[in-house]
Amino acid sequence: MADLLLFAEVPERVLAVYAHPDDADVACGATLARWADAGSEVHLLLLADGGKGTSDPAVEPADLAATRALEVAAAVDVLGLSSVEILGIADGEVPEQLDLIETLVQRIRNLRPSCVLGHDPTAVFFGSVYVNHRDHRAAGWALLDAVSPSAAQPHYFPDSGRPHRVNDVLLSGTLEADTYVDVSSTIDRKVDAVTAHGSQLPGDHEWIRSSVRQRAAEVGRAAGVAFAEGFRHLVLDT
């Protein structure tokens, strides 16, 4: 039965939309690397600049944002992605309004991906220790609104390109995973991409590397493979 849960398709063209500079690498870096290795054209769109991602009041947000852009470039190189774009919205200010939805519609219609990945906005409370970042939730809702129905129907944002219907949406950071990607061949690349974000990983990077592998192994057990990443899978007809 576990095999039925595996997303074995290799999409021809992929768009991953995430809030912060390290979000995609943590959420689905090994999946993106696997697809890139198999010939997919994989594009990454990051909404926020990451400038507030520190507990040190002496750090200037603009300086941190510049550092994080370099970290993104290094991680993208490790994963083998086709492109990356950072919109540069300030952390904590990712909107759900029409301007962002229109921007996402334009990118979807321009790139014409068959598969889109992003945050699951319905995941709010992770036990009693973490509340999902509002940027993650806002980015997830905006992406869903952009994908369906906006990008697919001509009278939504008619100046933003020719309509395009996305077939598959994979939502990460979900509490309701129902689909898994076997990332046994690329888990080490995910580890390297995550640790490329050194500004976010003070202390022992070996602990982080071990933690990333351990989490992927736990998900892999649910899917019946060595290492996996889990998603909530939507198959759209509009």
N, CA, C and O of each residue as an XYZ file, in Angstrom:
952
protein
N       0.828     -1.211      0.000
C       0.000      0.000      0.000
C       0.854      1.248      0.000
O       0.462      2.260     -0.580
N       2.015      1.200      0.640
C       2.868      2.387      0.725
C       3.233      2.907     -0.642
O       3.356      4.116     -0.839
N       3.418      1.959     -1.639
C       3.797      2.401     -2.973
C       2.747      3.310     -3.589
O       3.071      4.173     -4.405
N       1.483      3.120     -3.202
C       0.412      3.942     -3.743
C       0.535      5.394     -3.292
O      -0.046      6.284     -3.913
N       1.279      5.642     -2.228
C       1.435      6.987     -1.705
C       2.601      7.734     -2.335
O       2.776      8.929     -2.096
N       3.397      7.042     -3.134
C       4.589      7.671     -3.703
C       4.247      8.465     -4.957
O       3.559      7.975     -5.852
N       4.740      9.702     -5.002
C       4.594     10.539     -6.189
C       5.816     10.254     -7.058
O       6.872     10.858     -6.874
N       5.665      9.334     -8.000
C       6.803      8.874     -8.797
C       6.984      9.672    -10.078
O       8.023      9.562    -10.729
N       5.993     10.473    -10.452
C       6.084     11.256    -11.687
C       7.230     12.262    -11.601
O       7.516     12.806    -10.534
N       7.877     12.500    -12.736
C       8.886     13.555    -12.836
C       8.284     14.680    -13.674
O       8.199     14.548    -14.895
N       7.867     15.773    -13.058
C       7.232     16.856    -13.815
C       8.216     17.494    -14.792
O       9.408     17.604    -14.507
N       7.709     17.904    -15.923
C       8.565     18.549    -16.921
C       9.044     19.913    -16.435
O      10.199     20.285    -16.639
N       8.142     20.654    -15.789
C       8.488     21.998    -15.325
C       7.834     22.218    -13.967
O       6.662     21.893    -13.773
N       8.605     22.778    -13.020
C       8.176     22.900    -11.628
C       8.399     24.330    -11.156
O       9.398     24.963    -11.496
N       7.453     24.829    -10.368
C       7.626     26.117     -9.689
C       7.417     25.888     -8.198
O       6.355     25.427     -7.779
N       8.430     26.209     -7.398
C       8.336     26.137     -5.943
C       8.265     27.556     -5.395
O       9.135     28.378     -5.682
N       7.237     27.842     -4.612
C       7.007     29.184     -4.075
C       7.038     29.109     -2.557
O       6.184     28.473     -1.940
N       8.036     29.767     -1.956
C       8.195     29.709     -0.504
C       8.464     31.091      0.056
O       8.872     32.002     -0.665
N       8.230     31.236      1.356
C       8.279     32.555      1.975
C       9.700     33.052      2.184
O      10.023     34.166      1.769
N      10.561     32.254      2.819
C      11.868     32.732      3.280
C      13.012     32.028      2.562
O      12.798     30.989      1.938
N      14.217     32.573      2.639
C      15.341     32.045      1.860
C      15.646     30.566      2.060
O      16.088     29.908      1.118
N      15.424     30.023      3.254
C      15.764     28.616      3.487
C      14.552     27.689      3.475
O      14.710     26.481      3.657
N      13.365     28.213      3.269
C      12.158     27.404      3.427
C      12.092     26.237      2.439
O      11.764     25.116      2.829
N      12.396     26.486      1.180
C      12.279     25.416      0.186
C      13.277     24.308      0.454
O      12.949     23.131      0.304
N      14.502     24.668      0.851
C      15.520     23.657      1.105
C      15.096     22.749      2.255
O      15.265     21.532      2.186
N      14.545     23.344      3.313
C      14.083     22.560      4.461
C      12.865     21.720      4.083
O      12.757     20.561      4.482
N      11.958     22.301      3.321
C      10.681     21.646      3.044
C      10.773     20.579      1.965
O      10.195     19.500      2.099
N      11.503     20.883      0.890
C      11.440     19.986     -0.273
C      12.718     20.000     -1.098
O      12.691     19.690     -2.289
N      13.833     20.355     -0.480
C      15.078     20.466     -1.229
C      15.481     19.195     -1.940
O      15.972     19.246     -3.067
N      15.281     18.044     -1.296
C      15.679     16.784     -1.910
C      14.764     16.415     -3.071
O      15.213     15.822     -4.052
N      13.479     16.764     -2.964
C      12.550     16.536     -4.073
C      12.945     17.369     -5.281
O      12.981     16.865     -6.403
N      13.243     18.652     -5.053
C      13.630     19.510     -6.159
C      14.906     19.006     -6.824
O      15.018     19.024     -8.049
N      15.872     18.555     -6.014
C      17.120     18.029     -6.560
C      16.875     16.753     -7.359
O      17.468     16.559     -8.420
N      16.005     15.886     -6.851
C      15.714     14.639     -7.578
C      15.118     14.943     -8.946
O      15.517     14.359     -9.953
N      14.163     15.860     -8.971
C      13.542     16.189    -10.254
C      14.518     16.876    -11.202
O      14.520     16.599    -12.401
N      15.351     17.772    -10.667
C      16.355     18.426    -11.507
C      17.300     17.388    -12.106
O      17.644     17.474    -13.285
N      17.718     16.415    -11.313
C      18.587     15.350    -11.812
C      17.925     14.555    -12.931
O      18.595     14.076    -13.845
N      16.594     14.420    -12.849
C      15.858     13.625    -13.834
C      15.475     14.431    -15.068
O      14.824     13.908    -15.973
N      15.875     15.704    -15.111
C      15.622     16.514    -16.297
C      14.539     17.551    -16.167
O      14.232     18.238    -17.142
N      13.945     17.691    -14.993
C      12.924     18.724    -14.805
C      13.550     20.119    -14.862
O      14.703     20.321    -14.480
N      12.771     21.054    -15.339
C      13.124     22.467    -15.268
C      12.509     22.989    -13.967
O      11.292     23.145    -13.872
N      13.345     23.254    -12.977
C      12.859     23.570    -11.633
C      13.176     25.020    -11.289
O      14.336     25.432    -11.276
N      12.126     25.784    -11.012
C      12.260     27.206    -10.706
C      11.833     27.457     -9.263
O      10.887     26.844     -8.768
N      12.540     28.361     -8.597
C      12.262     28.697     -7.201
C      11.941     30.183     -7.087
O      12.691     31.032     -7.569
N      10.822     30.482     -6.446
C      10.414     31.864     -6.183
C      10.294     32.046     -4.673
O       9.492     31.381     -4.017
N      11.106     32.959     -4.131
C      11.093     33.265     -2.704
C      10.492     34.646     -2.503
O      10.836     35.587     -3.218
N       9.599     34.770     -1.538
C       8.852     36.009     -1.389
C       9.553     37.022     -0.496
O       9.623     38.201     -0.845
N      10.072     36.595      0.643
C      10.642     37.520      1.630
C      12.165     37.512      1.572
O      12.776     36.555      1.098
N      12.772     38.603      2.067
C      14.227     38.743      1.956
C      14.997     38.111      3.103
O      16.218     37.980      3.022
N      14.300     37.710      4.186
C      14.976     37.061      5.294
C      15.735     37.995      6.219
O      16.478     37.528      7.082
N      15.568     39.300      6.064
C      16.360     40.261      6.811
C      16.083     40.323      8.303
O      16.883     40.872      9.060
N      14.956     39.763      8.736
C      14.620     39.783     10.163
C      14.883     38.435     10.832
O      14.501     38.223     11.982
N      15.534     37.529     10.111
C      15.750     36.190     10.622
C      16.919     36.082     11.574
O      17.857     35.327     11.319
N      16.877     36.817     12.659
C      17.941     36.786     13.663
C      17.394     37.241     15.004
O      16.431     38.006     15.064
N      18.012     36.768     16.079
C      17.659     37.242     17.417
C      18.647     38.298     17.912
O      18.546     38.755     19.050
N      19.594     38.684     17.070
C      20.633     39.651     17.435
C      20.197     41.056     17.020
O      20.130     41.334     15.823
N      19.900     41.949     17.962
C      19.430     43.289     17.605
C      20.496     44.137     16.916
O      20.170     45.157     16.309
N      21.749     43.735     16.999
C      22.817     44.511     16.372
C      22.935     44.243     14.877
O      23.597     45.001     14.168
N      22.313     43.194     14.393
C      22.389     42.858     12.975
C      21.446     43.749     12.178
O      20.267     43.867     12.510
N      21.967     44.376     11.128
C      21.140     45.208     10.256
C      20.359     44.316      9.286
O      20.954     43.476      8.611
N      19.043     44.486      9.208
C      18.255     43.640      8.306
C      18.739     43.650      6.861
O      18.731     42.610      6.203
N      19.157     44.803      6.360
C      19.625     44.860      4.971
C      20.886     44.020      4.784
O      21.052     43.361      3.757
N      21.768     44.044      5.773
C      22.996     43.248      5.683
C      22.676     41.751      5.730
O      23.250     40.956      4.986
N      21.745     41.384      6.622
C      21.379     39.976      6.715
C      20.696     39.509      5.433
O      20.941     38.398      4.962
N      19.848     40.354      4.875
C      19.180     39.992      3.618
C      20.197     39.737      2.514
O      20.038     38.807      1.723
N      21.244     40.562      2.457
C      22.286     40.372      1.447
C      23.022     39.051      1.667
O      23.317     38.327      0.716
N      23.314     38.750      2.925
C      23.971     37.481      3.240
C      23.101     36.302      2.846
O      23.581     35.315      2.289
N      21.827     36.418      3.139
C      20.921     35.307      2.862
C      20.717     35.088      1.365
O      20.486     33.960      0.928
N      20.801     36.156      0.583
C      20.725     36.001     -0.875
C      21.913     35.186     -1.392
O      21.763     34.378     -2.308
N      23.083     35.399     -0.809
C      24.256     34.605     -1.184
C      24.083     33.148     -0.769
O      24.487     32.237     -1.491
N      23.482     32.938      0.396
C      23.230     31.572      0.848
C      22.249     30.862     -0.077
O      22.412     29.680     -0.382
N      21.229     31.594     -0.521
C      20.264     31.028     -1.472
C      20.976     30.599     -2.748
O      20.737     29.502     -3.253
N      21.842     31.449     -3.269
C      22.564     31.132     -4.500
C      23.387     29.857     -4.339
O      23.442     29.025     -5.245
N      24.026     29.710     -3.178
C      24.825     28.507     -2.923
C      23.943     27.267     -2.857
O      24.295     26.221     -3.402
N      22.795     27.383     -2.189
C      21.887     26.243     -2.062
C      21.297     25.850     -3.410
O      21.177     24.663     -3.714
N      20.933     26.830     -4.212
C      20.383     26.564     -5.544
C      21.402     25.823     -6.406
O      21.048     24.921     -7.165
N      22.661     26.212     -6.282
C      23.728     25.540     -7.029
C      23.854     24.084     -6.591
O      24.039     23.199     -7.426
N      23.757     23.835     -5.300
C      23.837     22.464     -4.779
C      22.692     21.614     -5.328
O      22.901     20.459     -5.701
N      21.498     22.171     -5.378
C      20.321     21.411     -5.804
C      20.201     21.294     -7.321
O      19.498     20.415     -7.819
N      20.873     22.163     -8.049
C      20.827     22.102     -9.500
C      19.577     22.693    -10.112
O      19.105     22.211    -11.142
N      19.027     23.738     -9.493
C      17.786     24.334     -9.983
C      18.038     25.213    -11.209
O      19.157     25.665    -11.451
N      16.972     25.441    -11.973
C      17.088     26.215    -13.209
C      17.128     27.706    -12.969
O      17.806     28.431    -13.698
N      16.406     28.183    -11.949
C      16.394     29.624    -11.665
C      15.923     29.870    -10.247
O      15.284     29.018     -9.629
N      16.251     31.053     -9.741
C      15.732     31.507     -8.455
C      15.441     32.995     -8.555
O      16.187     33.747     -9.181
N      14.352     33.408     -7.933
C      13.980     34.821     -7.855
C      13.564     35.119     -6.423
O      12.813     34.355     -5.817
N      14.051     36.230     -5.884
C      13.661     36.684     -4.549
C      12.914     38.001     -4.706
O      13.486     38.985     -5.176
N      11.639     38.028     -4.317
C      10.853     39.247     -4.472
C      11.306     40.346     -3.528
O      11.159     41.525     -3.849
N      11.854     39.992     -2.370
C      12.400     40.990     -1.460
C      11.403     41.648     -0.534
O      11.660     42.741     -0.028
N      10.266     41.007     -0.300
C       9.312     41.515      0.684
C       9.938     41.410      2.071
O      10.640     40.439      2.355
N       9.700     42.382      2.929
C      10.245     42.338      4.279
C       9.634     41.175      5.060
O       8.444     40.889      4.925
N      10.449     40.509      5.874
C       9.954     39.426      6.725
C       8.772     39.903      7.562
O       8.776     41.015      8.089
N       7.768     39.050      7.673
C       6.593     39.375      8.462
C       5.562     40.201      7.724
O       4.515     40.529      8.282
N       5.844     40.545      6.464
C       4.951     41.423      5.710
C       4.457     40.800      4.409
O       3.940     41.507      3.544
N       4.611     39.479      4.261
C       4.079     38.814      3.073
C       2.560     38.961      3.077
O       1.905     38.525      4.024
N       1.994     39.561      2.046
C       0.553     39.819      2.035
C      -0.229     38.674      1.407
O       0.327     37.831      0.703
N      -1.525     38.663      1.676
C      -2.417     37.747      0.974
C      -3.230     38.496     -0.084
O      -4.099     37.909     -0.728
N      -2.951     39.787     -0.263
C      -3.779     40.623     -1.104
C      -3.562     40.370     -2.598
O      -2.689     39.603     -3.005
N      -4.387     41.043     -3.390
C      -4.417     40.807     -4.824
C      -3.089     41.099     -5.510
O      -2.766     40.449     -6.504
N      -2.314     42.050     -5.013
C      -1.045     42.362     -5.678
C      -0.132     41.141     -5.712
O       0.464     40.843     -6.747
N      -0.019     40.432     -4.587
C       0.830     39.246     -4.565
C       0.213     38.134     -5.406
O       0.928     37.445     -6.133
N      -1.093     37.952     -5.320
C      -1.745     36.926     -6.132
C      -1.500     37.187     -7.605
O      -1.212     36.259     -8.361
N      -1.610     38.437     -8.018
C      -1.360     38.774     -9.428
C       0.086     38.471     -9.814
O       0.344     37.967    -10.907
N       1.027     38.776     -8.924
C       2.426     38.467     -9.204
C       2.624     36.969     -9.395
O       3.328     36.545    -10.311
N       2.007     36.172     -8.538
C       2.134     34.728     -8.658
C       1.448     34.201     -9.918
O       1.951     33.287    -10.571
N       0.309     34.776    -10.249
C      -0.368     34.394    -11.498
C       0.540     34.664    -12.695
O       0.652     33.836    -13.599
N       1.181     35.820    -12.692
C       2.079     36.159    -13.808
C       3.221     35.166    -13.919
O       3.562     34.738    -15.022
N       3.823     34.788    -12.784
C       4.928     33.830    -12.822
C       4.437     32.459    -13.293
O       5.118     31.795    -14.075
N       3.277     32.037    -12.830
C       2.728     30.746    -13.244
C       2.441     30.740    -14.736
O       2.777     29.785    -15.437
N       1.822     31.801    -15.217
C       1.496     31.850    -16.642
C       2.742     31.972    -17.512
O       2.763     31.477    -18.639
N       3.761     32.617    -17.005
C       4.987     32.761    -17.774
C       5.773     31.444    -17.810
O       6.232     31.025    -18.873
N       5.929     30.794    -16.652
C       6.724     29.565    -16.578
C       5.945     28.326    -17.004
O       6.528     27.373    -17.520
N       4.610     28.337    -16.789
C       3.717     27.259    -17.198
C       4.110     25.903    -16.596
O       4.296     24.929    -17.325
N       4.235     25.846    -15.272
C       4.589     24.584    -14.625
C       3.416     23.612    -14.590
O       2.258     24.023    -14.520
N       3.727     22.324    -14.638
C       2.688     21.319    -14.427
C       2.520     21.028    -12.943
O       1.471     20.556    -12.504
N       3.569     21.316    -12.175
C       3.543     21.046    -10.730
C       4.036     22.272     -9.968
O       5.051     22.872    -10.320
N       3.305     22.631     -8.926
C       3.669     23.767     -8.079
C       3.786     23.265     -6.644
O       2.978     22.455     -6.190
N       4.798     23.753     -5.940
C       4.992     23.406     -4.534
C       4.957     24.666     -3.683
O       5.361     25.740     -4.129
N       4.468     24.525     -2.446
C       4.446     25.656     -1.534
C       4.023     25.228     -0.142
O       3.897     24.040      0.155
N       3.808     26.225      0.703
C       3.413     25.975      2.092
C       1.949     25.540      2.187
O       1.102     26.012      1.428
N       1.664     24.640      3.122
C       0.275     24.328      3.462
C      -0.209     25.383      4.462
O       0.227     25.375      5.613
N      -1.097     26.288      4.047
C      -1.506     27.380      4.939
C      -2.447     26.937      6.049
O      -2.696     27.692      6.989
N      -2.974     25.715      5.948
C      -3.892     25.248      6.989
C      -3.148     24.700      8.198
O      -3.759     24.454      9.238
N      -1.849     24.506      8.077
C      -1.051     23.998      9.195
C      -0.659     25.174     10.081
O       0.171     25.993      9.687
N      -1.235     25.265     11.250
C      -1.007     26.414     12.138
C      -0.248     26.006     13.397
O       0.813     26.559     13.688
N      -0.775     25.057     14.134
C      -0.162     24.661     15.407
C       0.569     23.333     15.249
O      -0.027     22.323     14.875
N       1.867     23.347     15.537
C       2.664     22.124     15.530
C       2.890     21.730     16.984
O       3.825     22.199     17.633
N       2.017     20.859     17.482
C       2.032     20.530     18.890
C       1.770     21.782     19.714
O       0.950     22.623     19.346
N       2.475     21.892     20.828
C       2.319     23.063     21.692
C       3.588     23.898     21.730
O       3.780     24.710     22.635
N       4.474     23.691     20.721
C       5.776     24.355     20.773
C       6.023     25.304     19.611
O       6.990     26.065     19.643
N       5.169     25.282     18.574
C       5.453     26.119     17.407
C       4.162     26.544     16.734
O       3.275     25.726     16.485
N       4.069     27.825     16.444
C       2.979     28.365     15.630
C       3.559     28.689     14.263
O       4.545     29.419     14.167
N       2.971     28.165     13.225
C       3.487     28.364     11.877
C       3.584     29.856     11.548
O       2.640     30.613     11.776
N       4.716     30.261     11.018
C       4.997     31.666     10.708
C       3.901     32.244      9.813
O       3.460     31.593      8.866
N       3.471     33.452     10.110
C       2.395     34.055      9.318
C       2.797     34.205      7.856
O       1.941     34.122      6.975
N       4.099     34.427      7.574
C       4.535     34.506      6.181
C       4.285     33.188      5.454
O       3.911     33.184      4.282
N       4.490     32.068      6.150
C       4.220     30.772      5.532
C       2.733     30.643      5.196
O       2.360     30.206      4.107
N       1.899     31.034      6.155
C       0.455     30.912      5.925
C      -0.014     31.854      4.818
O      -0.808     31.470      3.959
N       0.481     33.085      4.847
C       0.084     34.054      3.822
C       0.560     33.617      2.440
O      -0.174     33.731      1.459
N       1.790     33.118      2.370
C       2.322     32.654      1.088
C       1.515     31.475      0.559
O       1.238     31.390     -0.637
N       1.138     30.565      1.457
C       0.369     29.404      1.030
C      -0.998     29.767      0.499
O      -1.419     29.247     -0.535
N      -1.708     30.662      1.197
C      -3.035     31.066      0.720
C      -2.926     31.818     -0.599
O      -3.719     31.582     -1.510
N      -1.961     32.715     -0.712
C      -1.807     33.470     -1.952
C      -1.504     32.538     -3.120
O      -2.031     32.722     -4.218
N      -0.655     31.537     -2.884
C      -0.332     30.599     -3.957
C      -1.557     29.802     -4.379
O      -1.804     29.630     -5.573
N      -2.329     29.311     -3.404
C      -3.527     28.556     -3.758
C      -4.519     29.417     -4.534
O      -5.122     28.949     -5.499
N      -4.691     30.665     -4.122
C      -5.596     31.558     -4.834
C      -5.092     31.854     -6.244
O      -5.884     32.022     -7.171
N      -3.771     31.916     -6.398
C      -3.196     32.177     -7.720
C      -3.358     30.973     -8.642
O      -3.677     31.116     -9.822
N      -3.132     29.781     -8.081
C      -3.192     28.563     -8.893
C      -4.623     28.259     -9.329
O      -4.862     27.922    -10.489
N      -5.567     28.377     -8.406
C      -6.939     28.018     -8.706
C      -7.915     28.952     -7.997
O      -7.966     28.993     -6.768
N      -8.686     29.699     -8.777
C      -8.855     29.569    -10.219
C      -8.050     30.579    -11.053
O      -8.068     30.511    -12.282
N      -7.350     31.506    -10.401
C      -6.894     32.711    -11.103
C      -6.034     32.430    -12.333
O      -6.338     32.921    -13.420
N      -4.953     31.639    -12.176
C      -4.041     31.443    -13.300
C      -4.708     30.712    -14.462
O      -4.317     30.883    -15.616
N      -5.717     29.896    -14.150
C      -6.323     29.042    -15.168
C      -7.432     29.713    -15.964
O      -7.795     29.230    -17.036
N      -7.973     30.809    -15.465
C      -9.144     31.399    -16.110
C      -8.833     32.788    -16.667
O      -8.193     33.594    -15.991
N      -9.273     33.073    -17.877
C      -8.789     34.246    -18.612
C      -9.202     35.596    -18.049
O      -8.501     36.583    -18.267
N     -10.316     35.671    -17.333
C     -10.777     36.975    -16.868
C     -10.172     37.389    -15.531
O     -10.415     38.500    -15.059
N      -9.377     36.496    -14.910
C      -8.583     36.880    -13.749
C      -7.263     37.445    -14.248
O      -6.513     36.766    -14.949
N      -6.988     38.675    -13.887
C      -5.724     39.321    -14.255
C      -5.416     39.126    -15.745
O      -4.412     38.506    -16.095
N      -6.268     39.648    -16.611
C      -6.119     39.386    -18.047
C      -4.830     39.945    -18.645
O      -4.424     39.521    -19.726
N      -4.183     40.884    -17.966
C      -2.939     41.446    -18.492
C      -1.699     40.695    -18.002
O      -0.574     41.128    -18.250
N      -1.900     39.584    -17.315
C      -0.776     38.856    -16.720
C      -0.408     37.596    -17.480
O       0.194     36.688    -16.906
N      -0.756     37.518    -18.753
C      -0.343     36.390    -19.565
C      -1.472     35.442    -19.919
O      -2.599     35.585    -19.444
N      -1.156     34.487    -20.750
C      -2.123     33.498    -21.237
C      -2.449     32.509    -20.121
O      -1.543     32.035    -19.435
N      -3.731     32.190    -19.930
C      -4.112     31.287    -18.840
C      -3.363     29.958    -18.874
O      -3.005     29.447    -19.935
N      -3.140     29.420    -17.680
C      -2.431     28.143    -17.565
C      -2.989     27.381    -16.375
O      -3.149     27.934    -15.286
N      -3.284     26.099    -16.596
C      -3.804     25.250    -15.517
C      -2.682     24.380    -14.961
O      -2.033     23.638    -15.697
N      -2.469     24.479    -13.675
C      -1.501     23.630    -12.985
C      -2.174     22.295    -12.663
O      -3.301     22.269    -12.168
N      -1.487     21.195    -12.942
C      -2.069     19.874    -12.688
C      -1.965     19.462    -11.224
O      -2.947     19.040    -10.613
N      -0.770     19.591    -10.675
C      -0.500     19.071     -9.337
C       0.024     20.174     -8.430
O       0.868     20.975     -8.834
N      -0.480     20.210     -7.207
C       0.030     21.097     -6.168
C       0.474     20.215     -5.001
O      -0.302     19.404     -4.494
N       1.723     20.382     -4.585
C       2.252     19.651     -3.433
C       2.534     20.650     -2.322
O       3.367     21.543     -2.474
N       1.836     20.494     -1.205
C       1.956     21.414     -0.082
C       2.810     20.778      1.015
O       2.514     19.682      1.490
N       3.865     21.477      1.405
C       4.776     20.966      2.423
C       4.500     21.624      3.771
O       3.687     22.541      3.878
N       5.196     21.136      4.794
C       4.936     21.644      6.136
C       3.514     21.369      6.550
O       2.910     22.151      7.285
N       2.972     20.247      6.076
C       1.566     19.934      6.296
C       1.386     19.002      7.481
O       2.286     18.239      7.832
N       0.229     19.073      8.083
C      -0.153     18.131      9.131
C      -0.973     16.981      8.563
O      -1.397     16.091      9.299
N      -1.196     17.001      7.241
C      -2.027     15.990      6.595
C      -1.338     15.445      5.358
O      -1.926     15.435      4.276
N      -0.106     14.994      5.500
C       0.621     14.428      4.366
C      -0.091     13.181      3.855
O      -0.463     12.305      4.636
N      -0.278     13.107      2.533
C      -0.887     11.934      1.922
C      -0.081     11.417      0.739
O      -0.453     10.423      0.116
N       1.023     12.091      0.430
C       1.848     11.743     -0.719
C       3.310     11.954     -0.359
O       3.657     12.891      0.360
N       4.157     11.078     -0.865
C       5.573     11.138     -0.528
C       6.427     11.046     -1.787
O       6.048     10.408     -2.769
N       7.583     11.694     -1.736
C       8.581     11.567     -2.799
C       9.792     10.856     -2.214
O      10.325     11.256     -1.179
N      10.218      9.797     -2.891
C      11.410      9.053     -2.475
C      12.640      9.891     -2.806
O      12.939     10.127     -3.976
N      13.349     10.338     -1.776
C      14.511     11.206     -1.977
C      15.799     10.534     -1.508
O      16.763     11.198     -1.126
N      15.794      9.216     -1.546
C      16.967      8.484     -1.070
C      18.217      8.846     -1.859
O      19.321      8.819     -1.316
N      18.055      9.184     -3.132
C      19.213      9.493     -3.971
C      19.727     10.912     -3.789
O      20.830     11.231     -4.234
N      18.938     11.776     -3.138
C      19.320     13.191     -3.057
C      19.295     13.754     -1.641
O      19.410     14.965     -1.452
N      19.147     12.884     -0.646
C      19.085     13.395      0.722
C      20.363     14.136      1.107
O      20.302     15.123      1.841
N      21.512     13.679      0.628
C      22.753     14.365      0.975
C      22.809     15.767      0.377
O      23.391     16.675      0.970
N      22.204     15.944     -0.794
C      22.150     17.278     -1.411
C      21.250     18.196     -0.592
O      21.547     19.380     -0.432
N      20.154     17.653     -0.074
C      19.291     18.461      0.797
C      20.065     18.917      2.027
O      19.994     20.082      2.416
N      20.799     18.002      2.631
C      21.594     18.346      3.804
C      22.565     19.475      3.478
O      22.704     20.418      4.257
N      23.232     19.386      2.338
C      24.191     20.422      1.947
C      23.487     21.751      1.670
O      24.016     22.813      1.999
N      22.290     21.696      1.064
C      21.551     22.929      0.781
C      21.091     23.603      2.069
O      21.193     24.822      2.206
N      20.583     22.807      3.015
C      20.132     23.382      4.286
C      21.299     24.018      5.031
O      21.158     25.113      5.575
N      22.433     23.357      5.062
C      23.578     23.893      5.798
C      24.260     25.033      5.057
O      25.143     25.685      5.615
N      23.873     25.285      3.819
C      24.380     26.471      3.120
C      23.854     27.753      3.755
O      24.430     28.823      3.560
N      22.768     27.654      4.510
C      22.167     28.820      5.160
C      22.811     29.019      6.532
O      22.151     28.903      7.565
N      24.095     29.315      6.524
C      24.863     29.400      7.756
C      24.388     30.467      8.717
O      24.548     30.317      9.929
N      23.803     31.550      8.204
C      23.327     32.616      9.091
C      22.199     32.145      9.994
O      21.926     32.758     11.026
N      21.543     31.056      9.607
C      20.409     30.536     10.374
C      20.789     29.340     11.237
O      19.947     28.782     11.940
N      22.063     28.948     11.181
C      22.472     27.710     11.834
C      23.681     27.923     12.732
O      24.752     27.378     12.464
N      23.527     28.700     13.783
C      24.647     28.842     14.705
C      24.935     27.530     15.406
O      24.038     26.714     15.614
N      26.187     27.335     15.767
C      26.531     26.127     16.519
C      26.973     24.995     15.625
O      27.580     25.212     14.576
N      26.666     23.794     16.044
C      27.173     22.570     15.444
C      26.380     22.182     14.201
O      25.243     21.724     14.306
N      26.975     22.363     13.029
C      26.292     22.000     11.796
C      26.116     20.489     11.667
O      25.198     20.032     10.985
N      26.974     19.716     12.307
C      26.820     18.272     12.230
C      25.519     17.833     12.891
O      24.888     16.875     12.444
N      25.115     18.526     13.948
C      23.824     18.220     14.573
C      22.688     18.508     13.597
O      21.730     17.740     13.511
N      22.792     19.603     12.870
C      21.762     19.943     11.883
C      21.725     18.893     10.781
O      20.650     18.443     10.386
N      22.886     18.505     10.289
C      22.951     17.503      9.221
C      22.294     16.198      9.671
O      21.543     15.577      8.918
N      22.584     15.795     10.897
C      21.991     14.579     11.434
C      20.485     14.715     11.589
O      19.742     13.771     11.319
N      20.033     15.889     12.024
C      18.612     16.122     12.235
C      17.837     16.065     10.921
O      16.751     15.489     10.865
N      18.391     16.660      9.865
C      17.724     16.640      8.560
C      17.593     15.205      8.058
O      16.531     14.813      7.574
N      18.648     14.430      8.170
C      18.611     13.038      7.720
C      17.633     12.217      8.564
O      16.898     11.382      8.037
N      17.632     12.461      9.869
C      16.734     11.710     10.744
C      15.280     11.984     10.398
O      14.466     11.061     10.346
N      14.950     13.251     10.160
C      13.565     13.587      9.815
C      13.161     12.938      8.494
O      12.053     12.415      8.377
N      14.047     12.965      7.502
C      13.731     12.345      6.210
C      13.596     10.832      6.345
O      12.809     10.212      5.630
N      14.353     10.243      7.249
C      14.228      8.806      7.484
C      12.889      8.474      8.138
O      12.274      7.460      7.806
N      12.433      9.316      9.064
C      11.136      9.105      9.703
C      10.010      9.166      8.670
O       9.105      8.331      8.674
N      10.076     10.153      7.793
C       9.062     10.270      6.736
C       9.180      9.092      5.779
O       8.175      8.569      5.298
N      10.416      8.679      5.506
C      10.633      7.546      4.619
C       9.973      6.268      5.122
O       9.478      5.470      4.326
N       9.962      6.072      6.427
C       9.327      4.871      6.974
C       7.832      4.851      6.661
O       7.254      3.790      6.422
N       7.209      6.036      6.662
C       5.782      6.095      6.324
C       5.532      5.749      4.864
O       4.456      5.272      4.502
N       6.542      5.995      4.024
C       6.390      5.754      2.591
C       7.002      4.438      2.141
O       6.857      4.047      0.983
N       7.681      3.759      3.047
C       8.284      2.490      2.694
C       9.589      2.610      1.929
O       9.954      1.702      1.182
N      10.303      3.727      2.105
C      11.597      3.933      1.449
C      12.586      4.429      2.491
O      12.215      4.701      3.633
N      13.851      4.544      2.092
C      14.875      4.948      3.061
C      14.699      6.386      3.524
O      14.743      6.666      4.723
N      14.500      7.301      2.576
C      14.340      8.724      2.887
C      13.227      9.292      2.012
O      13.124      8.948      0.835
N      12.398     10.159      2.583
C      11.297     10.747      1.809
C      10.972     12.135      2.328
O      11.349     12.518      3.435
N      10.257     12.877      1.487
C       9.636     14.146      1.875
C       8.133     14.002      1.656
O       7.694     13.421      0.663
N       7.349     14.534      2.589
C       5.909     14.348      2.560
C       5.166     15.611      2.183
O       5.618     16.720      2.470
N       4.016     15.438      1.534
C       3.225     16.555      1.029
C       1.728     16.253      1.132
O       1.308     15.100      1.221
N       0.956     17.314      1.115
C      -0.475     17.213      0.863
C      -0.652     17.459     -0.630
O      -0.241     18.501     -1.140
N      -1.262     16.507     -1.334
C      -1.305     16.539     -2.794
C      -2.698     16.949     -3.277
O      -3.700     16.330     -2.920
N      -2.739     17.991     -4.083
C      -3.971     18.442     -4.724
C      -3.861     18.175     -6.225
O      -2.849     18.501     -6.845
N      -4.897     17.587     -6.800
C      -4.966     17.371     -8.253
C      -6.100     18.241     -8.759
O      -7.270     17.973     -8.484
N      -5.750     19.288     -9.501
C      -6.724     20.329     -9.832
C      -7.398     20.071    -11.173
O      -6.777     19.562    -12.107
N      -8.671     20.427    -11.257
C      -9.389     20.325    -12.522
C      -9.934     21.661    -12.975
O     -10.697     21.733    -13.938
N      -9.534     22.750    -12.267
C      -9.923     24.096    -12.704
C      -8.717     25.001    -12.679
O      -8.824     26.181    -13.010
